[in-house]
Amino acid sequence: MQAQLLVVESDDMLQLALTTMLRRESFEILAATTVAEARTQLFHEHPMVVLLDLGLADNSSFAVLEDLRNAPDNPLAIVISVSDALALALEALHRGAFDYLTRPINNDLLRVAVDRAVEHYQLRQTAREFERLRTLEETLRTTIRTAAHHISQHLTVIMGETQLLQEELISAEVRGGLDRILHATELAAQTLVELRAARHFAVKAAPEA
């Protein structure tokens, strides 16, 4: 899937240069010049990486960083600052930015930074999906173990009551029917034992202290 980037840059010329270069690298580009436009893009689209100009009016770039932290997909931010505003860039990193670049922007450094951010985003999403599936698997295991326990209890009752009836009844025909019920119940109980022993449904051993 083509990586989607959002370029938030108040300088029209620099934004054009950035978007042109990144499109040549086969990225899908979104663009914004203000915080309001950036928020609209974040609401309607799902960029992996945001190139964020730290020179937006009233230091509102930090508001965008906060939006990124609260966004469901948590896009990664690469902030852009002027070369004499290192303290501002460090503050952005402290607030959660992934990386920073200084003007004038070196295209090779930009390409490397974006590639690193996209790779990190994809790895993080993969890890989240793995954790979601692991949690789902554990939930299913618990459900199956609980169901197996209840079924086992019911089978035990059926077997016990059947054996009592066998002792009390004289009719050979009825006793034969009860024998068949008892046999089927024993087979079902054995199937539950095998399910419990299966690797996917077995109770995990507690880690040693």
N, CA, C and O of each residue as an XYZ file, in Angstrom:
836
protein
N       0.845     -1.186      0.000
C       0.000      0.000      0.000
C       0.882      1.238      0.000
O       1.884      1.294      0.712
N       0.502      2.243     -0.810
C       1.267      3.470     -0.925
C       1.199      4.262      0.376
O       0.116      4.509      0.907
N       2.376      4.661      0.889
C       2.424      5.411      2.149
C       1.870      6.814      1.925
O       2.208      7.489      0.952
N       1.003      7.236      2.861
C       0.374      8.553      2.758
C       1.049      9.516      3.735
O       1.165      9.223      4.925
N       1.494     10.665      3.224
C       2.159     11.678      4.036
C       1.340     12.963      4.014
O       0.707     13.302      3.014
N       1.367     13.667      5.141
C       0.736     14.981      5.234
C       1.818     16.031      5.437
O       2.591     15.958      6.393
N       1.871     17.004      4.540
C       2.842     18.094      4.633
C       2.126     19.323      5.160
O       1.260     19.882      4.486
N       2.489     19.749      6.374
C       1.904     20.949      6.980
C       2.970     22.027      6.946
O       3.861     22.057      7.795
N       2.877     22.914      5.963
C       3.925     23.914      5.729
C       3.280     25.234      5.326
O       2.511     25.293      4.366
N       3.604     26.308      6.078
C       2.998     27.616      5.814
C       3.637     28.338      4.640
O       3.022     29.233      4.060
N       4.856     27.967      4.278
C       5.539     28.579      3.140
C       5.113     27.843      1.867
O       5.442     26.672      1.679
N       4.385     28.537      1.002
C       3.841     27.900     -0.202
C       4.937     27.329     -1.097
O       4.781     26.234     -1.638
N       6.027     28.046     -1.257
C       7.103     27.586     -2.132
C       7.767     26.331     -1.575
O       8.047     25.384     -2.310
N       8.016     26.336     -0.254
C       8.645     25.171      0.364
C       7.688     23.976      0.328
O       8.110     22.839      0.111
N       6.402     24.244      0.543
C       5.436     23.149      0.481
C       5.415     22.524     -0.909
O       5.370     21.301     -1.045
N       5.447     23.362     -1.936
C       5.456     22.860     -3.312
C       6.699     22.016     -3.562
O       6.621     20.952     -4.176
N       7.852     22.493     -3.082
C       9.103     21.756     -3.283
C       9.063     20.400     -2.569
O       9.495     19.386     -3.117
N       8.540     20.398     -1.340
C       8.476     19.155     -0.569
C       7.518     18.149     -1.211
O       7.857     16.979     -1.388
N       6.322     18.622     -1.554
C       5.334     17.704     -2.118
C       5.779     17.162     -3.477
O       5.527     16.000     -3.794
N       6.439     17.998     -4.277
C       6.919     17.551     -5.593
C       7.972     16.467     -5.426
O       7.919     15.435     -6.094
N       8.933     16.702     -4.531
C       9.999     15.727     -4.320
C       9.458     14.406     -3.778
O       9.870     13.334     -4.222
N       8.537     14.486     -2.820
C       8.019     13.270     -2.190
C       7.114     12.485     -3.138
O       7.078     11.256     -3.085
N       6.385     13.187     -4.001
C       5.578     12.471     -4.989
C       6.476     11.685     -5.943
O       6.109     10.600     -6.393
N       7.636     12.226     -6.245
C       8.583     11.506     -7.099
C       9.072     10.223     -6.422
O       9.495      9.278     -7.089
N       9.007     10.206     -5.094
C       9.417      9.014     -4.339
C       8.249      8.041     -4.149
O       8.337      7.090     -3.373
N       7.151      8.301     -4.876
C       5.969      7.420     -4.893
C       5.152      7.469     -3.605
O       4.437      6.516     -3.296
N       5.245      8.556     -2.856
C       4.380      8.729     -1.701
C       3.077      9.412     -2.131
O       3.052     10.194     -3.081
N       2.012      9.100     -1.419
C       0.752      9.812     -1.621
C       0.756     11.023     -0.704
O       0.906     10.880      0.509
N       0.593     12.208     -1.265
C       0.808     13.439     -0.512
C      -0.501     14.178     -0.241
O      -1.317     14.386     -1.138
N      -0.678     14.570      1.035
C      -1.716     15.503      1.449
C      -1.021     16.799      1.849
O       0.141     16.773      2.254
N      -1.708     17.926      1.743
C      -1.076     19.201      2.050
C      -1.989     20.084      2.894
O      -3.212     20.059      2.759
N      -1.352     20.870      3.775
C      -2.077     21.834      4.611
C      -1.146     22.995      4.909
O       0.069     22.821      5.008
N      -1.721     24.174      5.051
C      -0.911     25.351      5.378
C      -1.244     25.917      6.753
O      -0.521     26.772      7.264
N      -2.332     25.446      7.352
C      -2.754     25.941      8.665
C      -3.120     24.764      9.564
O      -3.260     23.630      9.107
N      -3.273     25.062     10.853
C      -3.683     24.037     11.812
C      -5.063     23.500     11.456
O      -5.300     22.294     11.526
N      -5.974     24.394     11.073
C      -7.332     23.973     10.727
C      -7.321     23.001      9.550
O      -8.010     21.982      9.568
N      -6.534     23.327      8.533
C      -6.441     22.434      7.376
C      -5.814     21.097      7.772
O      -6.249     20.039      7.318
N      -4.797     21.155      8.614
C      -4.147     19.923      9.062
C      -5.129     19.029      9.813
O      -5.161     17.817      9.599
N      -5.928     19.628     10.691
C      -6.899     18.846     11.460
C      -7.960     18.227     10.543
O      -8.404     17.102     10.771
N      -8.357     18.963      9.516
C      -9.329     18.421      8.566
C      -8.751     17.202      7.856
O      -9.432     16.190      7.693
N      -7.502     17.302      7.437
C      -6.852     16.177      6.759
C      -6.719     14.982      7.696
O      -6.950     13.842      7.295
N      -6.350     15.246      8.933
C      -6.197     14.164      9.906
C      -7.529     13.487     10.194
O      -7.576     12.283     10.445
N      -8.608     14.257     10.160
C      -9.936     13.715     10.454
C     -10.450     12.840      9.309
O     -11.079     11.807      9.538
N     -10.173     13.268      8.075
C     -10.721     12.566      6.921
C      -9.760     11.542      6.319
O     -10.200     10.618      5.634
N      -8.482     11.687      6.558
C      -7.492     10.786      5.982
C      -6.721     10.074      7.103
O      -6.960     10.314      8.286
N      -5.798      9.198      6.709
C      -5.023      8.449      7.697
C      -3.543      8.428      7.303
O      -3.005      7.379      6.949
N      -2.884      9.604      7.369
C      -1.464      9.629      6.994
C      -0.608      8.856      7.990
O      -0.907      8.800      9.183
N       0.457      8.265      7.476
C       1.407      7.577      8.345
C       2.377      8.571      8.987
O       2.751      8.441     10.153
N       2.770      9.566      8.191
C       3.795     10.521      8.627
C       3.325     11.936      8.311
O       2.693     12.180      7.283
N       3.643     12.863      9.214
C       3.315     14.274      9.019
C       4.599     15.088      9.051
O       5.339     15.056     10.034
N       4.861     15.818      7.967
C       5.956     16.796      7.951
C       5.378     18.103      8.466
O       4.485     18.681      7.847
N       5.889     18.567      9.599
C       5.252     19.681     10.312
C       6.175     20.883     10.437
O       7.244     20.803     11.043
N       5.752     21.979      9.864
C       6.484     23.240      9.970
C       6.330     23.790     11.392
O       5.213     24.018     11.856
N       7.449     24.000     12.073
C       7.392     24.551     13.428
C       7.194     26.066     13.422
O       7.114     26.687     14.481
N       7.115     26.655     12.236
C       6.950     28.095     12.146
C       5.515     28.534     11.934
O       5.277     29.671     11.525
N       4.554     27.664     12.202
C       3.152     28.065     12.073
C       2.833     29.174     13.072
O       3.493     29.306     14.103
N       1.823     29.959     12.756
C       1.489     31.127     13.583
C       1.207     30.735     15.031
O       0.582     29.710     15.302
N       1.684     31.576     15.958
C       1.399     31.444     17.397
C       1.864     30.108     17.986
O       1.262     29.590     18.926
N       2.949     29.556     17.414
C       3.454     28.268     17.905
C       2.391     27.176     17.892
O       2.429     26.248     18.700
N       1.434     27.298     16.957
C       0.333     26.330     16.904
C       0.781     24.962     16.408
O      -0.003     24.013     16.414
N       2.047     24.853     15.974
C       2.569     23.547     15.562
C       2.464     22.546     16.692
O       2.221     21.363     16.454
N       2.644     23.008     17.925
C       2.574     22.097     19.062
C       1.144     21.579     19.269
O       0.942     20.487     19.800
N       0.150     22.382     18.841
C      -1.236     21.906     18.907
C      -1.430     20.748     17.933
O      -2.162     19.804     18.230
N      -0.774     20.815     16.768
C      -0.853     19.721     15.802
C      -0.184     18.472     16.374
O      -0.692     17.362     16.219
N       0.955     18.661     17.034
C       1.621     17.516     17.675
C       0.702     16.834     18.676
O       0.663     15.607     18.758
N      -0.033     17.627     19.430
C      -0.965     17.072     20.404
C      -2.083     16.303     19.692
O      -2.513     15.245     20.154
N      -2.549     16.850     18.558
C      -3.572     16.162     17.777
C      -3.058     14.806     17.299
O      -3.798     13.823     17.299
N      -1.791     14.756     16.892
C      -1.215     13.502     16.402
C      -1.145     12.461     17.517
O      -1.372     11.274     17.280
N      -0.835     12.901     18.715
C      -0.758     11.972     19.841
C      -2.119     11.381     20.172
O      -2.215     10.250     20.648
N      -3.179     12.159     19.917
C      -4.527     11.705     20.252
C      -5.247     11.038     19.085
O      -6.328     10.475     19.262
N      -4.656     11.099     17.895
C      -5.283     10.484     16.727
C      -5.261      8.963     16.861
O      -4.301      8.413     17.400
N      -6.305      8.268     16.380
C      -6.380      6.810     16.526
C      -5.166      6.076     15.980
O      -4.692      5.127     16.604
N      -4.652      6.495     14.827
C      -3.526      5.795     14.207
C      -2.167      6.360     14.625
O      -1.128      5.834     14.226
N      -2.172      7.433     15.428
C      -0.934      8.047     15.916
C       0.120      8.246     14.834
O       1.187      7.635     14.904
N      -0.154      9.096     13.822
C       0.865      9.341     12.796
C       2.145      9.884     13.427
O       2.107     10.529     14.475
N       3.267      9.619     12.783
C       4.556     10.099     13.278
C       4.864     11.463     12.660
O       4.575     11.712     11.490
N       5.453     12.337     13.470
C       5.748     13.704     13.010
C       7.242     13.892     12.796
O       8.061     13.530     13.642
N       7.576     14.463     11.649
C       8.928     14.964     11.397
C       8.803     16.476     11.344
O       8.184     17.015     10.426
N       9.382     17.166     12.317
C       9.221     18.614     12.382
C      10.330     19.304     11.595
O      11.437     18.784     11.453
N      10.004     20.479     11.094
C      10.940     21.276     10.296
C      11.105     22.628     10.958
O      10.127     23.337     11.195
N      12.354     22.985     11.259
C      12.619     24.271     11.897
C      13.766     24.978     11.183
O      14.504     24.367     10.410
N      13.902     26.256     11.450
C      15.064     26.981     10.932
C      16.283     26.549     11.718
O      16.164     26.068     12.845
N      17.452     26.719     11.129
C      18.680     26.170     11.717
C      19.028     26.767     13.074
O      19.711     26.121     13.868
N      18.567     28.007     13.363
C      18.909     28.631     14.646
C      17.808     28.435     15.700
O      17.793     29.116     16.726
N      16.889     27.498     15.435
C      15.802     27.241     16.384
C      15.876     25.806     16.900
O      14.866     25.105     16.967
N      17.087     25.381     17.263
C      17.283     24.015     17.732
C      16.476     23.730     18.996
O      15.942     22.634     19.163
N      16.389     24.725     19.890
C      15.640     24.532     21.130
C      14.178     24.209     20.829
O      13.557     23.404     21.523
N      13.637     24.838     19.795
C      12.248     24.590     19.408
C      12.084     23.156     18.902
O      11.103     22.482     19.217
N      13.066     22.703     18.108
C      13.022     21.335     17.593
C      13.120     20.325     18.722
O      12.411     19.318     18.723
N      14.000     20.590     19.689
C      14.147     19.686     20.833
C      12.871     19.636     21.669
O      12.505     18.583     22.192
N      12.195     20.780     21.791
C      10.925     20.814     22.505
C       9.880     19.955     21.779
O       9.072     19.270     22.407
N       9.919     20.009     20.440
C       8.992     19.195     19.655
C       9.273     17.704     19.862
O       8.345     16.904     19.981
N      10.550     17.338     19.903
C      10.903     15.941     20.171
C      10.412     15.516     21.551
O       9.918     14.404     21.735
N      10.559     16.418     22.511
C      10.098     16.141     23.870
C       8.578     15.924     23.889
O       8.064     15.170     24.715
N       7.882     16.577     22.992
C       6.420     16.461     22.934
C       5.947     15.338     22.021
O       4.752     15.205     21.760
N       6.880     14.539     21.539
C       6.471     13.344     20.806
C       6.827     13.287     19.338
O       6.487     12.308     18.674
N       7.505     14.307     18.794
C       7.912     14.248     17.392
C       8.900     13.099     17.185
O       9.693     12.787     18.073
N       8.847     12.482     16.027
C       9.712     11.341     15.725
C      11.114     11.795     15.319
O      12.103     11.164     15.691
N      11.200     12.876     14.563
C      12.497     13.347     14.052
C      12.354     14.825     13.704
O      11.253     15.375     13.713
N      13.495     15.464     13.394
C      13.424     16.862     12.972
C      14.445     17.135     11.882
O      15.483     16.480     11.794
N      14.123     18.119     11.055
C      15.015     18.587     10.002
C      15.113     20.105     10.100
O      14.211     20.763     10.618
N      16.202     20.647      9.604
C      16.362     22.103      9.610
C      16.427     22.627      8.181
O      16.837     21.926      7.257
N      16.016     23.865      8.033
C      16.107     24.528      6.739
C      17.510     25.105      6.548
O      18.159     25.517      7.510
N      17.967     25.129      5.304
C      17.388     24.567      4.082
C      17.401     23.039      4.124
O      18.366     22.434      4.592
N      16.342     22.429      3.642
C      16.181     20.983      3.755
C      17.011     20.261      2.695
O      16.942     20.568      1.505
N      17.792     19.298      3.162
C      18.549     18.431      2.272
C      17.640     17.278      1.838
O      17.110     16.552      2.679
N      17.463     17.113      0.534
C      16.539     16.098      0.031
C      16.926     14.685      0.446
O      16.061     13.854      0.724
N      18.221     14.416      0.486
C      18.659     13.079      0.886
C      18.310     12.810      2.354
O      17.841     11.727      2.704
N      18.547     13.809      3.201
C      18.210     13.655      4.617
C      16.706     13.524      4.810
O      16.244     12.752      5.650
N      15.944     14.287      4.025
C      14.489     14.205      4.102
C      14.011     12.807      3.706
O      13.151     12.223      4.366
N      14.576     12.283      2.626
C      14.186     10.957      2.145
C      14.476      9.892      3.203
O      13.648      9.016      3.452
N      15.647      9.972      3.818
C      16.021      9.004      4.849
C      15.086      9.113      6.056
O      14.627      8.104      6.593
N      14.812     10.349      6.471
C      13.944     10.561      7.635
C      12.531     10.024      7.381
O      11.940      9.385      8.252
N      12.001     10.284      6.197
C      10.658      9.813      5.870
C      10.620      8.287      5.784
O       9.696      7.655      6.295
N      11.626      7.703      5.139
C      11.671      6.237      5.036
C      11.738      5.594      6.416
O      11.076      4.586      6.665
N      12.538      6.173      7.317
C      12.642      5.638      8.676
C      11.297      5.746      9.401
O      10.872      4.818     10.090
N      10.644      6.884      9.234
C       9.365      7.090      9.911
C       8.301      6.128      9.386
O       7.541      5.560     10.170
N       8.240      5.941      8.076
C       7.259      5.019      7.487
C       7.515      3.597      7.974
O       6.586      2.879      8.344
N       8.786      3.198      7.970
C       9.122      1.848      8.437
C       8.740      1.662      9.909
O       8.183      0.634     10.292
N       9.049      2.674     10.724
C       8.716      2.598     12.147
C       7.198      2.517     12.337
O       6.712      1.735     13.154
N       6.460      3.320     11.587
C       4.992      3.310     11.679
C       4.443      1.933     11.325
O       3.587      1.399     12.031
N       4.937      1.364     10.232
C       4.439      0.060      9.783
C       4.770     -1.036     10.794
O       3.946     -1.912     11.054
N       5.977     -0.989     11.363
C       6.353     -1.976     12.377
C       5.473     -1.839     13.613
O       5.051     -2.834     14.203
N       5.202     -0.590     13.999
C       4.352     -0.357     15.166
C       2.932     -0.865     14.924
O       2.329     -1.469     15.811
N       2.397     -0.623     13.722
C       1.060     -1.107     13.412
C       1.014     -2.633     13.387
O       0.035     -3.240     13.820
N       2.090     -3.248     12.874
C       2.168     -4.712     12.868
C       2.184     -5.249     14.290
O       1.515     -6.235     14.598
N       2.962     -4.586     15.163
C       3.025     -5.012     16.566
C       1.664     -4.867     17.242
O       1.268     -5.726     18.030
N       0.951     -3.792     16.942
C      -0.381     -3.595     17.521
C      -1.356     -4.664     17.041
O      -2.161     -5.169     17.824
N      -1.285     -5.009     15.756
C      -2.166     -6.033     15.222
C      -1.844     -7.397     15.840
O      -2.742     -8.179     16.152
N      -0.545     -7.667     16.010
C      -0.139     -8.923     16.646
C      -0.681     -8.993     18.071
O      -1.181    -10.033     18.500
N      -0.580     -7.889     18.798
C      -1.074     -7.863     20.175
C      -2.595     -8.028     20.205
O      -3.131     -8.696     21.089
N      -3.290     -7.419     19.238
C      -4.742     -7.566     19.169
C      -5.127     -9.026     18.930
O      -6.042     -9.551     19.563
N      -4.411     -9.672     18.005
C      -4.703    -11.071     17.702
C      -4.348    -11.977     18.883
O      -5.046    -12.951     19.163
N      -3.244    -11.640     19.577
C      -2.856    -12.439     20.741
C      -3.920    -12.340     21.834
O      -4.262    -13.337     22.470
N      -4.436    -11.140     22.043
C      -5.487    -10.948     23.039
C      -6.755    -11.694     22.638
O      -7.415    -12.311     23.474
N      -7.089    -11.633     21.350
C      -8.275    -12.343     20.852
C      -8.110    -13.847     21.039
O      -9.043    -14.536     21.452
N      -6.911    -14.350     20.731
C      -6.661    -15.784     20.891
C      -6.822    -16.205     22.349
O      -7.419    -17.241     22.643
N      -6.285    -15.394     23.255
C      -6.386    -15.728     24.676
C      -7.837    -15.689     25.150
O      -8.256    -16.503     25.972
N      -8.599    -14.727     24.617
C     -10.020    -14.650     24.963
C     -10.766    -15.901     24.479
O     -11.601    -16.458     25.191
N     -10.447    -16.325     23.261
C     -11.079    -17.529     22.723
C     -10.695    -18.760     23.541
O     -11.530    -19.623     23.807
N      -9.426    -18.832     23.935
C      -8.993    -19.959     24.767
C      -9.777    -20.003     26.074
O     -10.244    -21.060     26.499
N      -9.912    -18.853     26.694
C     -10.641    -18.788     27.962
C     -12.095    -19.203     27.776
O     -12.652    -19.932     28.598
N     -12.708    -18.731     26.688
C     -14.104    -19.075     26.415
C     -14.262    -20.577     26.206
O     -15.189    -21.199     26.724
N     -13.343    -21.143     25.441
C     -13.423    -22.577     25.155
C     -13.181    -23.400     26.417
O     -13.859    -24.400     26.651
N     -12.208    -22.975     27.233
C     -11.950    -23.706     28.472
C     -13.166    -23.660     29.402
O     -13.522    -24.654     30.036
N     -13.794    -22.477     29.468
C     -14.978    -22.344     30.324
C     -16.120    -23.217     29.813
O     -16.789    -23.902     30.586
N     -16.333    -23.179     28.482
C     -17.402    -23.996     27.894
C     -17.130    -25.481     28.118
O     -18.041    -26.243     28.445
N     -15.878    -25.887     27.942
C     -15.525    -27.295     28.141
C     -15.771    -27.717     29.584
O     -16.218    -28.834     29.842
N     -15.477    -26.819     30.523
C     -15.703    -27.136     31.936
C     -17.194    -27.355     32.215
O     -17.565    -28.308     32.900
N     -18.041    -26.475     31.686
C     -19.479    -26.602     31.915
C     -20.034    -27.854     31.234
O     -20.857    -28.567     31.810
N     -19.585    -28.116     30.015
C     -20.047    -29.321     29.310
C     -19.632    -30.573     30.083
O     -20.404    -31.524     30.202
N     -18.399    -30.561     30.607
C     -17.917    -31.706     31.383
C     -18.796    -31.942     32.608
O     -19.123    -33.081     32.941
N     -19.170    -30.854     33.270
C     -20.047    -30.991     34.438
C     -21.391    -31.612     34.058
O     -21.897    -32.484     34.764
N     -21.973    -31.160     32.934
C     -23.258    -31.685     32.493
C     -23.139    -33.163     32.108
O     -24.028    -33.963     32.400
N     -22.042    -33.509     31.456
C     -21.841    -34.911     31.079
C     -21.697    -35.800     32.310
O     -22.169    -36.937     32.332
N     -21.039    -35.261     33.329
C     -20.894    -36.028     34.567
C     -22.258    -36.321     35.195
O     -22.512    -37.423     35.680
N     -23.129    -35.309     35.174
C     -24.478    -35.504     35.704
C     -25.225    -36.547     34.886
O     -25.878    -37.428     35.446
N     -25.132    -36.451     33.553
C     -25.827    -37.402     32.684
C     -25.337    -38.827     32.939
O     -26.129    -39.766     33.030
N     -24.020    -38.968     33.053
C     -23.457    -40.305     33.283
C     -23.913    -40.858     34.630
O     -24.270    -42.031     34.735
N     -23.901    -40.015     35.656
C     -24.304    -40.458     36.988
C     -25.764    -40.876     37.029
O     -26.098    -41.929     37.573
N     -26.638    -40.051     36.454
C     -28.066    -40.363     36.447
C     -28.355    -41.614     35.613
O     -29.214    -42.421     35.968
N     -27.631    -41.765     34.506
C     -27.830    -42.952     33.668
C     -27.456    -44.221     34.413
O     -28.168    -45.223     34.345
N     -26.338    -44.175     35.122
C     -25.912    -45.348     35.895
C     -26.910    -45.692     36.995
O     -27.159    -46.867     37.263
N     -27.479    -44.678     37.627
C     -28.494    -44.930     38.657
C     -29.730    -45.593     38.064
O     -30.286    -46.525     38.645
N     -30.159    -45.098     36.890
C     -31.315    -45.691     36.239
C     -31.060    -47.143     35.835
O     -31.947    -47.991     35.930
N     -29.836    -47.414     35.384
C     -29.501    -48.786     35.017
C     -29.653    -49.746     36.201
O     -30.089    -50.886     36.043
N     -29.288    -49.265     37.373
C     -29.366    -50.112     38.569
C     -30.810    -50.355     38.997
O     -31.119    -51.375     39.614
N     -31.695    -49.407     38.666
C     -33.070    -49.493     39.146
C     -34.003    -50.182     38.154
O     -35.038    -50.712     38.558
N     -33.664    -50.186     36.868
C     -34.574    -50.730     35.862
C     -34.310    -52.199     35.591
O     -33.172    -52.666     35.625
N     -35.397    -52.914     35.322
C     -35.301    -54.347     35.044
C     -35.373    -54.599     33.539
O     -34.779    -55.559     33.049
N     -36.090    -53.754     32.803
C     -36.302    -53.950     31.369
C     -34.963    -53.977     30.629
O     -34.183    -53.027     30.699
N     -34.713    -55.071     29.927
C     -33.468    -55.206     29.166
C     -33.395    -54.181     28.044
O     -32.322    -53.662     27.737
N     -34.549    -53.890     27.431
C     -34.580    -52.936     26.323
C     -34.206    -51.539     26.786
O     -33.430    -50.845     26.128
N     -34.760    -51.131     27.921
C     -34.444    -49.802     28.460
C     -32.989    -49.756     28.914
O     -32.297    -48.758     28.708
N     -32.527    -50.845     29.536
C     -31.132    -50.874     29.983
C     -30.181    -50.783     28.786
O     -29.123    -50.158     28.867
N     -30.572    -51.416     27.678
C     -29.743    -51.320     26.470
C     -29.674    -49.889     25.948
O     -28.619    -49.418     25.524
N     -30.820    -49.205     25.987
C     -30.828    -47.797     25.567
C     -29.969    -46.938     26.463
O     -29.267    -46.042     25.994
N     -30.026    -47.213     27.763
C     -29.186    -46.462     28.699
C     -27.712    -46.752     28.479
O     -26.867    -45.870     28.634
N     -27.406    -47.993     28.117
C     -26.013    -48.333     27.802
C     -25.500    -47.496     26.636
O     -24.366    -47.016     26.638
N     -26.371    -47.337     25.640
C     -25.960    -46.536     24.481
C     -25.774    -45.065     24.854
O     -24.840    -44.416     24.382
N     -26.659    -44.542     25.697
C     -26.514    -43.159     26.167
C     -25.215    -42.998     26.943
O     -24.476    -42.031     26.759
N     -24.951    -43.973     27.820
C     -23.745    -43.905     28.635
C     -22.491    -43.964     27.767
O     -21.519    -43.250     28.014
N     -22.526    -44.823     26.748
C     -21.370    -44.939     25.853
C     -21.131    -43.636     25.093
O     -19.993    -43.185     24.971
N     -22.209    -43.033     24.582
C     -22.081    -41.774     23.845
C     -21.566    -40.657     24.746
O     -20.780    -39.808     24.327
N     -22.030    -40.681     25.994
C     -21.585    -39.663     26.941
C     -20.098    -39.825     27.247
O     -19.373    -38.836     27.354
N     -19.648    -41.057     27.387
C     -18.224    -41.314     27.648
C     -17.365    -40.862     26.469
O     -16.278    -40.316     26.660
N     -17.855    -41.091     25.249
C     -17.123    -40.626     24.062
C     -17.028    -39.098     24.036
O     -15.982    -38.536     23.712
N     -18.143    -38.432     24.385
C     -18.132    -36.962     24.422
C     -17.155    -36.456     25.473
O     -16.442    -35.476     25.252
N     -17.128    -37.140     26.631
C     -16.213    -36.743     27.695
C     -14.770    -36.928     27.250
O     -13.916    -36.105     27.581
N     -14.481    -37.990     26.508
C     -13.126    -38.227     26.014
C     -12.714    -37.161     25.002
O     -11.564    -36.724     24.970
N     -13.679    -36.753     24.177
C     -13.391    -35.679     23.218
C     -13.011    -34.390     23.941
O     -12.100    -33.684     23.509
N     -13.701    -34.079     25.035
C     -13.362    -32.892     25.824
C     -11.963    -32.993     26.408
O     -11.219    -32.013     26.442
N     -11.611    -34.193     26.869
C     -10.259    -34.401     27.408
C      -9.219    -34.118     26.336
O      -8.203    -33.480     26.610
N      -9.462    -34.584     25.125
C      -8.518    -34.361     24.018
C      -8.439    -32.884     23.647
O      -7.361    -32.374     23.341
N      -9.584    -32.195     23.674
C      -9.585    -30.760     23.386
C      -8.773    -29.993     24.425
O      -8.001    -29.097     24.085
N      -8.954    -30.349     25.677
C      -8.216    -29.668     26.744
C      -6.720    -29.876     26.611
O      -5.925    -29.016     26.989
N      -6.343    -31.030     26.071
C      -4.922    -31.332     25.929
C      -4.315    -30.702     24.678
O      -3.094    -30.634     24.543
N      -5.174    -30.238     23.758
C      -4.683    -29.647     22.519
C      -3.868    -28.404     22.812
O      -4.143    -27.681     23.769
N      -2.860    -28.157     21.981
C      -1.918    -27.056     22.236
C      -2.611    -25.702     22.279
O      -2.256    -24.866     23.110
N      -3.596    -25.459     21.406
C      -4.207    -24.128     21.319
C      -5.145    -23.833     22.482
O      -5.425    -22.670     22.773
N      -5.635    -24.879     23.150
C      -6.617    -24.664     24.187
C      -6.096    -24.998     25.579
O      -6.796    -24.810     26.575
N      -4.871    -25.490     25.641
C      -4.332    -25.900     26.943
C      -4.083    -24.693     27.825
O      -3.745    -23.616     27.333
N      -4.247    -24.868     29.106
C      -3.971    -23.797     30.048
C      -2.462    -23.587     30.123
O      -1.711    -24.545     30.308
N      -2.018    -22.345     29.981
C      -0.589    -22.066     30.024
C      -0.051    -22.228     31.428
O      -0.692    -21.851     32.408
N       1.135    -22.795     31.504
C       1.764    -22.947     32.810
C       2.201    -21.586     33.335
O       2.686    -20.750     32.573
N       2.032    -21.365     34.618
C       2.434    -20.089     35.229
C       3.948    -19.984     35.213
O       4.627    -20.975     35.482
N       4.510    -18.795     34.902
C       5.959    -18.625     34.883
C       6.555    -18.839     36.284
O       5.973    -18.475     37.305
N       7.735    -19.443     36.270
C       8.416    -19.661     37.554
C       8.889    -18.363     38.154
O       9.271    -17.434     37.444
N       8.860    -18.308     39.466
C       9.271    -17.079     40.145
C      10.774    -16.916     40.036
O      11.327    -15.940     40.544
